[in-house]
């Protein structure tokens, strides 16, 4: 079984949400498909919860492909390794980032940079799994992503899904051993309406379809698998009602970024990613707990500068506007922003003018939820030795992927050391790392 198969679950759990309403509300198999989708809306487990008075959320800006730290948050201009990007000053005295992120530079006083993240995974699929779950791939266990862990720990209710992936690129957050109910609900460009939400038939006919669905599927379940249970209410009815509740909820309006003024839309950038980041701010305001927005285009084995410049052109306005909006709306204290990818790029530039995979010292930006403002942790050498026998010799204060996850969970108010039980009874800590105390406000 490939790592991709492990991470994406089986075909049943990985089915797309873009199914027609007619199919969903048909009898038999249609009802089962609706159950598959609706299970992602029903978070019914119990665990150690965050502070219910101040529910916390996370917005993950996922930079798929491996952004170059040298062209984003850790530039070393000049010399044989720096590349073509220059460094510019930021709103934090003495801190510089790449000239390709000029708008973000103005908001760095709201964030912390970790420049010394290290990983043992240099393959895309394995590294994505590692960064999103905090664990390296294990053929015997599927680990949950950080969004699933947060939703499992905080059982606050919402009519819309609480774990959402916008413009997913094949690796959306998964529930892992916590169950498919914690998988991310996937939508694409927020410029388009959420599909399969509007009723296409008059209300009485729609209600009759639902009643027929219950009659057919419920009776079969009760006669078969649930014959020994005392209750006559099946999980299918519970999750179906959750899906129907979402269809009629006013919270659905949070997906509709067209409701925003034109200047706000423009400030996030005219791209699916920019609109997705704007939608993320709206979704957390109505109860979402983790919104992941993906941006590809960072895998620059050739023409590194051109590809990194293009991707930064989409990231820069969206990240800058996100930090600004959260601060203006007093949401940054309860919303954690995480911006990064599965690894960085090599300090060396290859013969194709590209940079290859580099897990030995790359950057992640964190902001909000008690993350120290104007913070900086770790560094990479301006003139690395590139000793193949000591790949991390040029990294000061290295941070493991487990440490990064422990920091994220701590900021979100989740006990990173608490052990959860897998379906086979295996105890598993939420994270195997230690928080970076230097960037956590006491």
HUVENUR-V863881 format. One record per pair of residues at least 4 apart in sequence whose C-alpha atoms are under 8 Angstrom apart, sorted by the first residue. I is the first residue (numbers start at 0). GAP is how many residues later the second one is. Records with the same first field share a line. If there is no record, write none. Layout:
I->GAP ; GAP
//
This chain:
0->4 ; 5 ; 138
1->4
2->4 ; 122 ; 123 ; 134 ; 136
3->4 ; 121
4->4 ; 5
5->133 ; 136
6->122 ; 135 ; 164 ; 167 ; 169
7->6 ; 163 ; 166
8->4 ; 5 ; 167
9->4
10->4
11->24
12->23 ; 167
14->21
15->170
16->20 ; 168 ; 169
17->177 ; 178
18->4 ; 5 ; 177
19->4 ; 176
20->4 ; 175 ; 176 ; 178
21->4
22->7
23->6 ; 7 ; 8 ; 9 ; 10
24->5 ; 6 ; 9 ; 184 ; 185 ; 188
25->4 ; 5 ; 183 ; 187
26->4 ; 185 ; 186 ; 189 ; 190
27->4 ; 185 ; 188 ; 189
28->4
29->4
30->4 ; 182 ; 186
31->4
32->4
33->4 ; 206 ; 209
34->4 ; 201 ; 204 ; 205
35->4
36->4 ; 206
37->4 ; 201 ; 202 ; 204 ; 205
38->4 ; 141 ; 142 ; 200
39->121 ; 140 ; 141 ; 142 ; 143 ; 144 ; 145
40->118 ; 119 ; 120 ; 121 ; 140 ; 141 ; 198 ; 201 ; 202
41->139 ; 197 ; 200
42->108 ; 109 ; 112 ; 138 ; 139
43->111
44->107 ; 110
45->106 ; 107 ; 109
46->105 ; 106 ; 107
47->105 ; 106 ; 366 ; 367
48->104 ; 105 ; 106 ; 365
49->5 ; 6 ; 103 ; 104 ; 362 ; 363 ; 364
50->4 ; 362
51->102 ; 104
53->280
54->99 ; 101 ; 279
55->233 ; 278 ; 279 ; 280 ; 313 ; 356 ; 357
56->227 ; 231 ; 232 ; 233 ; 277 ; 278 ; 279 ; 355
57->89 ; 231 ; 232 ; 233 ; 277 ; 278 ; 279 ; 280 ; 354
58->221 ; 231 ; 232 ; 233 ; 234 ; 276 ; 277 ; 278 ; 279
59->230 ; 231 ; 232 ; 233 ; 277 ; 278 ; 279
60->216 ; 231 ; 232 ; 233 ; 234 ; 276 ; 277 ; 278 ; 279
61->230 ; 231 ; 232 ; 233 ; 277 ; 278 ; 279
62->4 ; 231 ; 232 ; 233 ; 235 ; 276 ; 277 ; 278 ; 279
63->105 ; 230 ; 231 ; 232 ; 233 ; 234 ; 235 ; 277 ; 278
64->59 ; 231 ; 232 ; 233 ; 234 ; 276 ; 277 ; 278
65->232 ; 233 ; 275 ; 276 ; 277 ; 278 ; 279 ; 291
66->4 ; 5 ; 231 ; 232 ; 241 ; 273 ; 274 ; 276 ; 277 ; 278
67->4 ; 230 ; 240 ; 276 ; 277 ; 278 ; 287 ; 294
68->4 ; 5 ; 6 ; 275 ; 276 ; 293 ; 294
69->4 ; 5 ; 6 ; 12 ; 13 ; 15 ; 28 ; 275 ; 277
70->4 ; 14 ; 27 ; 28 ; 29 ; 234 ; 237 ; 238
71->25 ; 26 ; 28 ; 29 ; 240
72->23 ; 24 ; 25 ; 40 ; 42 ; 290
73->22 ; 23 ; 24 ; 41 ; 289 ; 306
74->7 ; 10 ; 11 ; 12 ; 21 ; 22 ; 23
75->5 ; 6 ; 10 ; 11 ; 306
76->4 ; 5 ; 6 ; 7 ; 8 ; 9 ; 10
77->4 ; 5 ; 6 ; 8
78->4
79->268
80->266 ; 267 ; 268 ; 302
81->265
82->222 ; 266
83->221
84->13 ; 14 ; 15 ; 220
85->12 ; 13
86->9 ; 10 ; 11 ; 12
87->8 ; 9 ; 10 ; 11 ; 14 ; 17
88->4 ; 5 ; 6 ; 7 ; 8 ; 16
89->4 ; 5 ; 6 ; 7 ; 15 ; 16 ; 17 ; 18
90->4 ; 14 ; 15 ; 16 ; 17 ; 18
91->16 ; 17 ; 282
95->9
96->4 ; 8
97->4
99->209 ; 212 ; 213 ; 216
100->4 ; 211 ; 212 ; 214 ; 215
101->4 ; 214
102->4 ; 213 ; 214 ; 217
103->4 ; 212 ; 213 ; 215 ; 216
105->214
106->4 ; 213 ; 216 ; 217
107->4 ; 265 ; 266
108->264 ; 265 ; 266
109->213 ; 257 ; 258 ; 263 ; 264
110->254 ; 255 ; 256 ; 257 ; 260 ; 261 ; 262 ; 263 ; 264
111->253 ; 254 ; 255 ; 259 ; 260 ; 261 ; 262 ; 263 ; 264 ; 265 ; 327
112->250 ; 251 ; 252 ; 253 ; 262 ; 263 ; 264
113->249 ; 250 ; 251 ; 252 ; 262 ; 263 ; 264 ; 265
114->246 ; 247 ; 248 ; 249 ; 261 ; 262 ; 263 ; 264 ; 265
115->244 ; 245 ; 246 ; 247 ; 261 ; 262 ; 263 ; 264 ; 279 ; 280 ; 281 ; 282 ; 283
116->242 ; 243 ; 244 ; 245 ; 246 ; 247 ; 281 ; 282 ; 283 ; 284 ; 287
117->241 ; 242 ; 243 ; 244 ; 274 ; 280 ; 281 ; 282 ; 283
118->8 ; 224 ; 240 ; 241 ; 281 ; 282
119->239 ; 240
120->5 ; 6 ; 9 ; 15 ; 238
121->4 ; 5 ; 221 ; 235 ; 236 ; 237
122->4 ; 234
123->4 ; 218
124->4
125->4 ; 10 ; 11
126->4 ; 9 ; 215 ; 216
127->4 ; 43 ; 213 ; 214
128->4 ; 5 ; 6 ; 7 ; 8
129->4 ; 5 ; 6 ; 7 ; 212 ; 271
130->4 ; 210 ; 211 ; 270
131->13 ; 14 ; 41
132->10 ; 11 ; 12 ; 13 ; 272
133->11 ; 12 ; 267 ; 268 ; 270 ; 271 ; 297 ; 298
134->8 ; 266 ; 267 ; 296 ; 297
136->5
137->4
140->35 ; 36
141->34 ; 35
142->32 ; 33 ; 34
143->4 ; 5 ; 29 ; 30 ; 31 ; 32 ; 33 ; 34
144->4 ; 28 ; 29 ; 30 ; 31
145->4 ; 27 ; 259 ; 263
146->4 ; 16 ; 26 ; 37 ; 142 ; 143 ; 144
147->4 ; 15 ; 25 ; 26 ; 27 ; 30 ; 34 ; 35 ; 36
148->4 ; 26 ; 281
149->4 ; 139 ; 140 ; 259 ; 262 ; 264
150->4 ; 11 ; 12 ; 31 ; 138 ; 139
151->26 ; 30
152->261
155->131
156->130
157->4 ; 128 ; 129 ; 130
158->83 ; 86 ; 87 ; 90 ; 92
159->86 ; 89 ; 91 ; 92 ; 127 ; 128
160->24 ; 127
161->125 ; 126 ; 127 ; 128 ; 129
162->19 ; 20 ; 21 ; 22 ; 125 ; 126 ; 127 ; 128
163->20 ; 21 ; 22 ; 23 ; 124 ; 126 ; 127 ; 128
164->7 ; 8 ; 19 ; 20 ; 21 ; 22 ; 126 ; 127 ; 128 ; 129
165->20 ; 21 ; 22 ; 23 ; 24 ; 110 ; 125 ; 126 ; 127 ; 128
166->19 ; 20 ; 21 ; 22 ; 105 ; 106 ; 109 ; 126 ; 127 ; 128
167->4 ; 18 ; 19 ; 20 ; 125 ; 126
168->125 ; 127
171->12 ; 14 ; 120
172->10 ; 11 ; 119
173->6 ; 8 ; 9 ; 10
174->4 ; 5 ; 6 ; 7 ; 8 ; 9
175->4 ; 6 ; 7
176->245 ; 246
177->4 ; 244
178->4
186->7
187->4 ; 84
188->83 ; 84 ; 86 ; 87
189->4 ; 65 ; 66 ; 67 ; 82 ; 85 ; 86 ; 89
190->65 ; 66 ; 67 ; 81 ; 84
192->62 ; 63
193->61
196->50
197->49
198->4 ; 7
200->4 ; 5
201->4
202->4
203->4
204->4
205->4
206->4
207->4
208->4
209->4
210->4
211->4
212->4 ; 5
213->4 ; 5 ; 23
214->4
215->4
216->4
217->4 ; 16 ; 18 ; 19
218->4
219->4
220->4 ; 5 ; 6 ; 13
221->4 ; 5 ; 10 ; 12
222->4
225->8
232->4 ; 5
233->4
234->4
235->4
236->4
237->4
238->4
239->4
240->4
241->4
242->4
243->4
244->4
245->5 ; 6
246->5
250->35
251->4
253->25 ; 28 ; 29 ; 32
254->24 ; 27 ; 28
255->23
256->8 ; 18 ; 21 ; 22
257->7
259->4 ; 5
260->4
261->4
262->4
263->4
264->4 ; 5 ; 10 ; 13
265->4
266->50 ; 51 ; 54
267->6 ; 7 ; 9 ; 10 ; 49 ; 50 ; 51 ; 52 ; 53 ; 54
268->4 ; 5 ; 6 ; 45 ; 48 ; 49
269->4 ; 5
270->4 ; 43
271->4
272->4 ; 20 ; 21 ; 22 ; 41 ; 42 ; 45
273->4 ; 40 ; 41 ; 43 ; 44
274->4
275->4 ; 17
276->4 ; 16 ; 41 ; 42 ; 45
277->4 ; 40 ; 44
278->4
279->4 ; 11 ; 12 ; 13
280->4 ; 41 ; 45
281->4
282->4 ; 5 ; 8
283->4 ; 5 ; 6 ; 7
294->16 ; 20
295->15
296->10 ; 11 ; 13 ; 14
297->9 ; 10 ; 13
298->8
299->4 ; 7 ; 8 ; 54 ; 55 ; 56
300->49 ; 51 ; 52 ; 53 ; 54 ; 55
301->48 ; 50 ; 51 ; 52 ; 53
302->4 ; 49 ; 50 ; 51
303->4 ; 49 ; 50 ; 51
304->4 ; 49
305->4
306->4
307->4
308->4
309->4
310->4
311->4
312->4
313->4
314->4
315->4
316->4
317->4
318->4
319->4
320->4
321->4
322->4 ; 9 ; 44
323->4
324->4
325->4 ; 5 ; 6 ; 9
326->4 ; 5
330->4
331->4 ; 35 ; 36 ; 37
332->35 ; 36 ; 37
333->34 ; 35 ; 78
334->33 ; 34
335->30 ; 31 ; 32 ; 33 ; 72 ; 75 ; 76
336->28 ; 29 ; 30 ; 31
337->26 ; 27 ; 28 ; 29
338->25 ; 26 ; 27
339->23 ; 24 ; 25
340->23
342->14 ; 15 ; 16 ; 19
343->13 ; 14 ; 15 ; 16 ; 17 ; 18 ; 19
344->10 ; 11 ; 12 ; 13 ; 14 ; 17
345->9 ; 10 ; 11 ; 12
346->8 ; 37
347->7
348->4 ; 5 ; 6 ; 7
349->4 ; 5 ; 6
357->4
359->31 ; 32 ; 35
360->19 ; 31 ; 34 ; 37
365->5
366->4 ; 5 ; 6
367->4
368->42 ; 43
369->41 ; 70 ; 71 ; 72
370->40 ; 68 ; 69 ; 70
371->67 ; 68 ; 69
374->64
375->63
376->20 ; 61 ; 62
377->17 ; 18 ; 19 ; 20 ; 21
378->16 ; 17 ; 18
379->4 ; 14 ; 15 ; 16
380->13 ; 14
383->10
384->8 ; 9
385->4 ; 5 ; 8
386->4 ; 6
391->6
398->4 ; 5 ; 37
399->4 ; 33
400->4 ; 32
401->4 ; 29 ; 30 ; 31 ; 32
402->4 ; 28 ; 29 ; 30 ; 31 ; 32 ; 33
403->4 ; 29 ; 30 ; 31 ; 32
404->4 ; 26 ; 28 ; 30
405->4 ; 10 ; 25 ; 26 ; 27 ; 28 ; 29 ; 30
406->4 ; 27 ; 28 ; 29 ; 30 ; 33
407->4 ; 27
408->4 ; 5 ; 6 ; 7
409->4 ; 5 ; 6 ; 25
410->29
414->15
415->13 ; 14 ; 15 ; 16
416->12 ; 13 ; 14 ; 15
417->11 ; 12
418->8 ; 9 ; 10 ; 11
419->7 ; 8 ; 9 ; 10
420->4 ; 5 ; 6 ; 7
421->4 ; 5 ; 6
435->4
436->4
//
